[in-house]
Amino acid sequence: MLTVAPKEVRENIARANGYLRRNEVKRALTSMSAALRQYAGLQLTRAARAELDIQISEFLSALVHHQSMQPLLDPAQSGIPREIFYHQGKESALATVLDGLAKILREEAENSIRQEAEARLERKKNLIRTGVQLIHEGQPAKGRAFLKRVAEEFSDEEGIRIQLGQIFTAAGQYTEAAEMYEEAMQAQPREAAAYTGAVAAWLKLREFEKAENIYKAILRTFGGHPSTFGKMAKMYLEWHRRAQAEDTALRALQADPRQADALEVMAVLDKK
């Protein structure tokens, strides 16, 4: 006959009450369930048992009045929640009840998270759909405003700026596309699609200096790949900067004699 309950039982009960005070109800239920299963079948003196029974009853009293339990224990909002009773010798049965309540709370939390995610996704889709529709209807300023709102509201989503850059590009809004890709470069410095998207948009607008700045950022971030120098050479050629086009094409061909863009540039220069 034990005069003091085992340490793990006492610690789990204390833990359960602590979690409940901190409004961590699922963890409180799990800890108390573990304590009850450990408690079941123990041979304790009356005094030791009385101490534990008081703590368990106090926990149950606080639990049934906790705000998060009211939808389960007082669905009619009567102010008198259904009681959960503890009876000596029924520790395992009570543990099963608490496990069931914890499972319900977990499922409700998961459902809530899923519903919030679905509502968030639908909100994003609606903003994008409306923005694109307005642009196609000849109201580009309004359309751009809707799309930029997506960037503001969903800025925490990885890849959102690249997605919007692609949407702006498809809608023919190249300035906004380039700006969005440049924001993506800041948010995701190692995301190559952000850089290539920005270059393509600025070139579409014939903003060669801005495209050149992006290429320089590519070189700083990813290094001097032959394909990068080849594309730069084509840009310089279109920009009518023959010397830079030739120098850059030669840099590409030094690393890769078969680099297609560089060979194309050199062929054009040789004809002139």
MOGI-V631739 format. One record per pair of residues at least 24 apart in sequence whose C-alpha atoms are under 10 Angstrom apart, sorted by the first residue. I is the first residue (numbers start at 1). GAP is how many residues later the second one is. D is the distance in whole Angstrom. If there is no record, write none. Layout:
I:GAP:D
I:GAP:D
This chain:
1:41:8
1:42:5
1:43:5
1:44:6
1:45:10
2:40:8
2:41:6
2:42:5
2:43:6
2:44:10
2:46:8
2:47:9
3:40:9
3:41:6
3:42:5
3:43:8
3:44:8
3:45:6
3:46:9
4:39:10
4:40:7
4:41:8
4:43:9
4:44:5
4:45:8
4:47:9
4:48:10
5:33:10
5:34:8
5:37:8
5:38:9
5:39:7
5:40:9
5:43:6
5:44:8
5:46:9
5:47:8
6:32:9
6:33:9
6:36:9
6:38:10
8:26:9
8:27:7
8:30:8
8:31:10
9:25:8
9:26:5
9:27:8
9:28:9
9:29:6
9:30:6
9:43:9
10:25:7
10:28:10
10:29:9
10:41:10
10:42:8
10:45:9
11:24:8
12:24:9
12:26:9
13:39:8
13:42:7
13:43:7
13:46:8
14:41:8
14:42:10
14:45:10
16:40:9
16:43:8
17:38:8
17:39:9
17:41:9
17:42:6
17:43:10
17:45:9
17:46:9
18:41:10
20:39:8
20:42:8
20:43:7
20:46:8
21:38:10
21:41:9
21:42:10
21:45:9
23:40:10
23:43:8
23:44:9
23:45:8
24:44:10
25:38:8
25:41:9
25:42:10
25:43:8
25:44:9
25:76:10
25:77:8
25:80:9
26:42:10
26:72:9
26:73:9
26:75:8
26:76:5
26:77:8
26:78:9
26:79:7
26:80:7
27:75:8
28:31:9
28:35:9
28:70:9
28:74:9
29:30:10
29:31:10
29:34:9
29:66:9
29:68:9
29:69:6
29:70:7
29:71:9
29:72:8
29:73:6
29:74:10
30:65:9
30:68:7
30:69:7
30:70:10
30:71:9
30:72:7
30:73:10
31:64:10
31:67:10
31:68:10
32:24:8
32:27:9
32:28:10
32:62:10
32:63:7
32:66:8
32:67:9
33:58:9
33:59:8
33:60:10
33:61:8
33:62:4
33:63:7
33:64:9
33:65:6
33:66:7
33:69:10
34:58:9
34:61:7
34:64:10
34:65:9
35:56:9
35:57:10
35:60:8
36:54:9
36:55:5
36:56:6
36:57:9
36:58:7
36:59:6
36:60:9
36:62:10
37:53:10
37:54:6
37:55:6
37:56:9
37:57:9
37:58:7
37:59:9
38:53:9
38:54:9
38:57:10
39:50:9
39:52:7
39:53:9
40:48:9
40:49:7
40:50:8
40:51:5
40:52:6
40:53:10
40:55:10
41:48:8
41:49:10
41:50:9
41:51:9
42:47:10
49:39:9
53:33:8
53:34:9
53:35:8
56:29:10
56:30:8
57:27:9
57:28:8
57:29:7
57:30:10
60:24:6
60:25:7
60:26:8
60:38:10
61:24:9
68:37:9
69:32:9
69:36:9
72:29:8
72:32:9
72:33:9
120:33:10
120:34:9
121:33:10
123:27:9
123:30:10
124:25:9
124:26:6
124:27:10
124:29:9
124:30:8
125:25:9
126:24:10
128:36:9
128:39:8
131:36:10
131:37:10
131:40:10
132:35:8
132:36:8
132:38:9
132:39:7
133:38:10
135:33:10
135:36:7
135:37:9
135:38:9
136:35:8
136:36:10
140:31:9
140:32:10
140:33:8
143:25:10
143:28:10
144:24:8
144:27:10
144:29:8
144:32:8
147:29:10
148:28:9
148:32:9
151:29:9
151:32:10
155:32:9
156:31:10
158:26:9
158:29:8
158:30:8
159:25:7
159:28:9
159:29:8
159:32:9
159:34:10
159:35:9
160:24:8
161:24:9
161:26:9
161:27:10
161:33:8
162:26:10
162:29:9
162:31:7
162:32:6
162:33:10
162:35:8
162:36:10
163:31:10
165:28:10
165:29:8
165:32:7
165:33:8
165:36:9
166:27:10
166:28:10
166:31:8
166:35:10
168:33:10
169:28:9
169:29:10
169:31:9
169:32:7
169:35:10
172:29:9
172:32:10
173:28:9
173:32:10
174:24:9
174:26:9
174:27:5
174:28:7
174:29:9
174:30:7
174:31:7
175:26:7
175:27:7
175:29:9
175:30:8
175:32:10
176:25:9
177:24:6
177:25:9
178:24:6
178:25:10
178:26:10
178:27:10
178:32:10
178:33:9
182:32:9
185:29:10
185:32:9
185:33:10
189:28:10
189:29:10
189:32:8
189:33:10
190:28:9
190:31:7
190:32:8
191:30:10
191:31:10
192:26:8
192:29:9
192:30:9
195:26:10
196:32:10
199:33:10
199:36:10
203:32:8
203:35:10
203:36:10
206:29:10
206:32:9
206:33:8
207:32:9
208:27:7
208:28:8
208:30:9
208:31:7
209:26:10
209:27:10
209:30:9
211:24:8
212:24:9
224:27:9
224:28:9
224:31:9
225:26:10
225:27:8
225:30:8
225:31:9
226:24:10
226:25:7
226:26:4
226:27:7
226:28:8
226:29:6
226:30:6
226:31:9
226:32:10
226:33:7
226:34:10
226:35:9
226:36:9
227:25:7
227:26:9
227:28:10
227:29:9
227:32:7
227:33:8
227:34:7
227:35:8
228:24:8
228:31:10
228:33:9
228:34:10
229:24:9
229:26:10
229:30:9
229:32:9
229:33:8
230:26:10
230:29:7
230:30:7
230:31:5
230:32:5
230:33:8
230:34:9
230:35:8
231:28:10
231:29:9
231:30:6
231:31:7
231:34:9
232:29:9
232:30:9
233:28:8
233:29:6
233:30:10
233:31:9
233:32:7
233:33:9
234:27:7
234:28:7
234:29:10
234:30:8
234:31:6
234:32:10
235:30:10
236:29:9
237:28:7
237:29:10
237:31:9
237:32:9
238:27:10
242:27:8
243:26:10
245:24:9
